[in-house]
Amino acid sequence: MLSYKVREVKELKVFLRIISSNYAAYFSSKRSFNYFQSPAMRISRVTILRFLEYAQSVFFVSSLEQYEKSVKKYISEQTKPYVIDIGISRLFL
C-alpha cells in the first residue's frame, strides 16, 4: 500500500481542481507555481511536480507527450495531462 504522507492537503485539492478544469491543456509547473504564490498557499515547483506524479500513480491523470524527432525539442516540450475519468474530475470542479 502506498502512503504519500501529504501535508499540503488544501493545496493538493486546489491542484486537482486546476488539472480538472484545464482538461487536455499543456501543463506548466511554472504557471501553477505562480498561481500558488498567494499569501495563503505557498508551495514549491517540486511539490507541484510531486502532486502530478501522485495523480498519475493513482490513475487520476495520464500524461501525453508530444512527438518530436529532435531530442532537444522533445525534452523541452510540455506534457498534456488527460484526466482518465471525467466523472471523478467533476468532483473537483
C-alpha positions as CSV (number, residue, x, y, z in Angstrom):
1,M,0.0,0.0,0.0
2,L,1.4,3.4,-1.0
3,S,1.5,6.1,1.6
4,Y,2.2,9.6,0.3
5,K,2.1,11.5,3.6
6,V,0.8,14.7,2.0
7,R,0.9,17.6,4.4
8,E,-0.4,20.2,1.9
9,V,-3.9,18.7,1.6
10,K,-5.6,22.1,0.8
11,E,-3.0,22.8,-1.9
12,L,-3.4,19.3,-3.4
13,K,-7.2,19.8,-3.7
14,V,-6.5,23.1,-5.5
15,F,-4.0,21.4,-7.8
16,L,-6.5,18.7,-8.7
17,R,-9.1,21.4,-9.4
18,I,-6.6,23.1,-11.7
19,I,-5.8,19.8,-13.5
20,S,-9.6,19.0,-13.8
21,S,-10.5,22.4,-15.2
22,N,-7.7,22.5,-17.7
23,Y,-8.5,19.3,-19.4
24,A,-6.1,18.4,-22.1
25,A,-4.3,21.7,-21.9
26,Y,-0.5,21.9,-21.8
27,F,0.7,21.7,-18.2
28,S,3.2,24.2,-16.9
29,S,4.6,23.8,-13.5
30,K,5.8,27.4,-13.7
31,R,2.2,28.7,-14.3
32,S,0.9,26.5,-11.5
33,F,3.7,27.7,-9.2
34,N,2.7,31.4,-10.0
35,Y,-0.9,30.6,-9.0
36,F,0.2,29.1,-5.7
37,Q,2.3,32.2,-4.7
38,S,-0.6,33.8,-2.9
39,P,0.0,34.5,0.8
40,A,-2.4,31.7,1.8
41,M,-0.8,29.0,-0.3
42,R,3.0,28.8,-0.8
43,I,4.4,25.6,-2.3
44,S,7.4,24.8,-4.4
45,R,7.6,23.7,-8.0
46,V,9.0,20.4,-6.8
47,T,5.8,19.9,-4.7
48,I,3.6,20.7,-7.8
49,L,5.5,18.1,-9.8
50,R,5.2,15.7,-7.0
51,F,1.4,16.3,-7.0
52,L,1.4,15.5,-10.7
53,E,3.3,12.2,-10.0
54,Y,0.8,11.3,-7.3
55,A,-2.2,12.0,-9.7
56,Q,-0.5,9.7,-12.3
57,S,0.3,7.0,-9.9
58,V,-3.4,6.7,-8.7
59,F,-4.6,6.8,-12.3
60,F,-6.3,10.2,-12.0
61,V,-4.4,11.6,-14.9
62,S,-2.3,10.3,-17.7
63,S,0.3,12.5,-19.4
64,L,0.7,12.6,-23.1
65,E,4.0,13.9,-24.6
66,Q,4.2,15.5,-28.0
67,Y,6.3,13.6,-30.5
68,E,9.4,15.3,-31.7
69,K,12.3,14.0,-33.8
70,S,14.8,16.3,-32.2
71,V,15.9,15.2,-28.7
72,K,16.3,18.8,-27.6
73,K,12.8,19.7,-28.6
74,Y,11.4,16.5,-27.0
75,I,13.0,17.3,-23.7
76,S,11.8,20.9,-23.7
77,E,8.2,20.1,-24.7
78,Q,5.4,20.3,-22.2
79,T,3.1,17.4,-21.5
80,K,-0.6,17.3,-21.6
81,P,-2.3,15.7,-18.6
82,Y,-5.5,14.0,-19.5
83,V,-8.0,13.2,-16.8
84,I,-8.7,9.5,-17.1
85,D,-12.3,9.6,-15.6
86,I,-14.2,12.7,-16.4
87,G,-16.9,11.8,-13.8
88,I,-14.3,11.8,-11.0
89,S,-12.8,15.0,-12.3
90,R,-16.2,16.7,-11.9
91,L,-15.9,16.2,-8.2
92,F,-13.1,18.8,-8.1
93,L,-14.9,21.4,-10.2
